[in-house]
Amino acid sequence: MKQQPSDLSRRSLLKALTVGSVAGAAIAATGISAAQASESSKVTTQEPKGYHETAHIISYYDSLRS
């Protein structure tokens, strides 16, 4: 049997593509998480804390009185 010489350049290319795609997915996932975290922190600072009556709560109370 004749052994074929290993094609290291092809293996290197495939390995680089695999590692690059995994790294790209990781960067994209952390970028989305950071955007969501900063967006959610903005929302929580604007909302009043504690109990507050909104329109749907008032309409629910009105439905209980009937």
Residue pairs with C-beta under 8 A, 6 or more apart in sequence:
none
